[in-house]
């Protein structure tokens, strides 16, 4: 029979027969050991692993939240910095003022004034002007045309009443014709100035002239649009509308606003000129919205009826001089009488006016009379 394995391990026989055989040793597994680990240690390790797993499971949401919060928040990339540019409207307004100052300096310039013009147009420093400084002057300067020719360039037309110019008679070639002045004194003349704009220091706008002023013709006069009022008719004293506007304008122009509220519709607020500029008012004519006939009006319609009208009058100044004035008013009926609902900024038109050009520049302005 084969020997029964008892857990003993025998050493191999020595190769040299003369070497005495080593004494056999016997290793018994310790009680409670499994593959070199004690069962107590194995149980402790298993328990520790279980607690570790459950701890990780329990800490999972917290760790996830911490990981989410630790990620840096993404923000929109900052917009690239660009050089500040002046808005079109502000650039046009500033260019108008710059051109007006330039034309004023230009009209009065003479010998030795080149540096004054160079402040507006740098190449003027190398010019040589003729005439006596201050011999001519520009008065009542005003911008009558503004046109944008490029993104940063404005063509500004300035009207000026030029004083100091002596008219010289030029003989006419036409038989029987009277001599015509070659240069009219105190005449209104027009000068066009090209003005360039650019961003300046501190967010302001800088300006410079691209050339000397060019004398041009007066801007084209606009055609008067059609108004919605009827024809002008005498303001009859028996007309309730005449009575309403006369009372209102008398308080408005001659009393400094005293008792003005009694003539206004509820909710209307107006401030009269102060001190009162006139001593008397006489309403001459009325042009009433939608009125075509000439029948006298002696009654007032129902409450809430609104009516627009144009009033011409003569206001007597403190010096006794009568000055013609025109007012556009809106009346509203209440309790059997007309009240002033508004003092309109301009007469009403029969149809809307077309929109101005996309350039942002105002349309032609009627030329002032010389």
SVG drawing of the C-alpha trace seen along z (x, -y; Angstrom):
<svg xmlns="http://www.w3.org/2000/svg" viewBox="-75 -152 107 154">
<polyline fill="none" stroke="black" stroke-width="0.4" points="0.0,0.0 1.1,-3.5 2.1,-5.4 -0.4,-7.9 0.6,-11.6 0.7,-13.1 1.9,-16.5 5.5,-15.7 8.1,-17.0 11.3,-15.0 14.6,-16.4 16.1,-15.0 18.9,-12.6 22.3,-14.1 24.2,-13.5 27.3,-12.5 26.8,-9.1 29.4,-10.0 27.6,-13.1 25.4,-12.1 21.7,-12.5 20.0,-15.5 17.6,-14.9 14.1,-14.8 11.9,-17.8 8.2,-18.0 6.2,-21.2 2.7,-21.2 0.3,-23.9 -0.7,-26.1 -4.2,-25.8 -6.5,-28.3 -4.2,-29.0 -5.3,-28.8 -2.6,-29.1 -0.3,-31.0 -3.1,-33.5 -4.8,-33.1 -8.6,-32.9 -8.8,-35.9 -6.7,-38.1 -8.7,-37.0 -12.0,-37.9 -10.7,-41.3 -9.5,-42.0 -12.8,-41.1 -14.6,-43.3 -12.3,-46.1 -12.9,-45.8 -16.7,-45.7 -16.5,-48.9 -14.3,-50.5 -16.7,-49.7 -19.7,-50.9 -17.8,-54.1 -17.0,-54.8 -20.6,-54.2 -21.8,-56.5 -19.2,-59.2 -19.9,-58.9 -22.5,-61.7 -20.4,-64.0 -17.2,-63.3 -19.1,-63.9 -20.4,-67.3 -16.9,-68.3 -15.5,-67.3 -18.3,-69.4 -17.6,-72.4 -13.9,-72.1 -14.2,-72.6 -13.6,-76.3 -16.7,-78.0 -16.5,-78.7 -17.1,-82.4 -17.6,-84.0 -14.5,-85.1 -14.0,-88.9 -14.9,-90.9 -11.8,-92.1 -11.0,-95.7 -11.5,-98.0 -10.6,-101.6 -13.5,-103.8 -15.4,-105.4 -17.7,-108.4 -21.4,-107.8 -22.6,-109.1 -25.0,-111.6 -22.5,-113.0 -19.8,-113.2 -22.1,-115.2 -23.1,-117.6 -19.5,-118.1 -18.4,-118.5 -21.1,-121.2 -19.7,-123.2 -16.1,-122.7 -17.0,-123.9 -18.8,-127.0 -15.8,-128.1 -13.5,-127.4 -15.7,-129.6 -15.8,-132.4 -12.0,-132.4 -11.6,-132.0 -13.8,-135.0 -12.0,-137.4 -8.5,-136.1 -5.8,-138.3 -2.1,-138.6 -0.5,-137.0 -3.6,-134.9 -2.2,-131.7 -1.7,-130.1 -5.3,-130.7 -6.5,-128.8 -3.9,-126.1 -5.7,-125.2 -8.5,-123.9 -6.6,-123.1 -2.9,-122.3 -1.6,-123.0 -2.8,-126.6 0.4,-127.2 2.4,-127.3 0.0,-129.6 0.3,-133.4 -2.9,-135.3 -3.8,-138.6 -5.8,-141.5 -6.1,-143.1 -7.0,-140.9 -10.5,-141.6 -11.6,-143.6 -14.4,-141.2 -16.5,-139.4 -19.0,-136.5 -22.1,-137.1 -25.2,-134.9 -23.3,-131.8 -25.5,-128.7 -25.3,-125.2 -27.8,-124.8 -26.7,-121.5 -25.0,-118.4 -24.1,-115.4 -22.0,-112.4 -19.7,-111.6 -17.7,-108.8 -17.8,-106.9 -15.8,-109.6 -16.2,-112.6 -18.9,-115.2 -19.6,-117.9 -20.9,-120.9 -22.5,-123.9 -22.4,-127.0 -24.4,-130.2 -22.9,-133.5 -23.8,-137.1 -20.5,-138.6 -20.0,-142.2 -17.4,-144.7 -17.4,-143.8 -17.6,-146.9 -19.8,-146.5 -18.1,-147.5 -20.2,-148.3 -19.5,-146.3 -20.8,-147.8 -23.3,-145.5 -22.9,-144.5 -26.7,-144.7 -27.9,-148.1 -30.0,-150.0 -29.2,-147.7 -28.1,-149.2 -24.7,-148.4 -24.8,-145.2 -22.6,-144.9 -19.8,-142.4 -19.8,-141.7 -22.8,-142.5 -22.2,-144.0 -23.7,-142.3 -24.9,-139.4 -25.7,-135.9 -23.1,-133.5 -22.6,-129.7 -19.4,-127.8 -18.9,-124.1 -16.3,-122.5 -15.1,-118.9 -14.6,-117.7 -13.0,-114.4 -13.6,-112.8 -11.5,-110.4 -11.4,-109.0 -9.6,-111.4 -8.2,-111.2 -10.5,-110.3 -13.3,-108.9 -13.8,-112.3 -14.0,-113.0 -11.3,-114.8 -11.9,-116.9 -9.8,-118.3 -10.7,-120.1 -9.6,-118.3 -9.5,-121.5 -10.2,-125.2 -13.9,-126.3 -15.5,-126.2 -18.1,-128.8 -21.2,-127.2 -24.8,-128.0 -27.6,-128.2 -29.3,-124.9 -32.4,-124.1 -35.6,-125.3 -38.0,-122.6 -41.6,-122.5 -44.1,-123.4 -46.1,-120.3 -49.9,-120.4 -51.5,-121.2 -54.7,-119.5 -56.3,-122.8 -58.9,-124.6 -58.4,-128.0 -57.5,-130.9 -60.7,-132.8 -61.4,-135.9 -61.6,-135.1 -65.2,-136.2 -65.8,-137.4 -69.0,-135.3 -67.2,-132.1 -66.6,-130.0 -63.2,-129.0 -62.1,-132.6 -63.2,-133.3 -61.3,-130.3 -58.0,-131.0 -58.2,-134.8 -58.7,-134.2 -55.9,-131.6 -53.3,-133.6 -54.1,-136.8 -53.3,-135.0 -50.3,-133.2 -48.6,-136.2 -49.7,-139.2 -50.2,-138.0 -47.2,-135.8 -49.4,-132.7 -51.8,-134.2 -55.2,-132.5 -53.8,-130.3 -55.2,-127.0 -58.8,-128.1 -58.5,-127.9 -56.7,-124.4 -58.3,-121.0 -57.9,-118.6 -54.4,-117.1 -52.9,-119.8 -49.9,-121.7 -48.3,-124.7 -45.8,-127.3 -46.2,-130.8 -43.3,-133.2 -42.1,-135.2 -42.0,-138.1 -44.9,-138.7 -43.5,-139.9 -46.6,-141.6 -49.3,-144.0 -52.1,-143.0 -53.2,-140.3 -55.6,-140.5 -56.5,-137.2 -56.9,-137.9 -57.5,-134.6 -58.3,-130.9 -57.7,-127.8 -59.7,-124.9 -59.1,-121.2 -61.5,-119.8 -63.4,-123.0 -64.4,-123.8 -67.5,-126.0 -67.7,-129.6 -70.7,-129.3 -70.4,-131.0 -70.0,-128.7 -71.8,-129.6 -72.1,-126.3 -69.8,-123.8 -70.0,-120.1 -70.3,-117.3 -67.8,-116.7 -64.5,-115.1 -64.6,-116.4 -61.0,-117.4 -60.2,-120.0 -56.9,-121.2 -56.5,-124.8 -54.0,-127.3 -54.2,-130.8 -52.6,-134.0 -52.5,-137.0 -50.8,-140.4 -49.2,-140.8 -48.4,-144.3 -45.0,-144.6 -44.1,-146.8 -42.8,-149.4 -46.1,-149.5 -44.9,-147.6 -47.2,-144.8 -45.6,-141.6 -47.4,-138.9 -47.3,-135.4 -48.8,-132.0 -49.8,-129.2 -50.9,-125.6 -53.4,-124.5 -55.6,-121.5 -58.9,-122.3 -61.2,-119.9 -64.9,-120.5 -66.1,-120.1 -69.2,-121.4 -70.3,-123.5 -67.0,-125.4 -63.7,-124.9 -60.5,-124.3 -56.9,-124.2 -55.7,-120.6 -52.2,-121.3 -49.9,-123.9 -48.6,-121.9 -45.0,-122.1 -45.8,-122.4 -48.8,-122.6 -50.3,-119.2 -49.8,-117.7 -52.3,-115.9 -49.9,-113.0 -46.7,-111.8 -43.5,-113.2 -41.0,-110.8 -38.3,-109.5 -34.9,-111.3 -32.0,-109.7 -30.2,-106.9 -27.0,-108.9 -28.3,-110.5 -27.9,-114.0 -30.7,-116.4 -32.4,-117.4 -32.0,-120.8 -32.8,-123.8 -34.5,-126.8 -31.9,-129.5 -32.3,-132.7 -33.1,-135.8 -30.3,-138.4"/>
</svg>
